[in-house]
Amino acid sequence: MGEIVGIPVIAVSSLVLFALSSVQVAHRTTGSRAGALSERVVLPELDALPVRLVAGMAAAIAVSSQLPVAYLLGLPSGHLSAASFALLLIEIVAALAWAADLAGVRRIWSGLVRRPTALTLARIGSRRRRAA
């Protein structure tokens, strides 16, 4: 019974802690332009602290929230059911995807993909101009 209730609680609470720390950093970096949800969730007491300190605390919370999940995933086989293992794996993937999105991986990747194409098209255009 403990695994049926405990694993979802650990997975959901880990993801919520990760989300709350991310929202706190987003609030500090965007200022008051954040939505109504973040105004209810953030801690206004942290606005007096330097941004680096808030980001460091949020990063520590985000990483430490994933430690119980990583520990449970590292148990020898047979200690967790397949459903619990899948739920914890989904939680880790969701946290990593969210972290990658916050870090701007999509923008960086699209810039890398577009840049060579634009450069190739520019080279073709300059060759045509030289030939004409």
Secondary structure, 3 states (H helix, E strand, C coil): CHHHHHHHHHHHHHHHHHHHHHHHHHHHHHHHHCCHHHHHHCCHHHHHCCHHHHHHHHHHHHHHHHHHHHHHHCCCCCCCCHHHHHHHHHHHHHHHHHHHHHHCHHHHHHHHHHHHHHHHHHHHHHHHHHHC
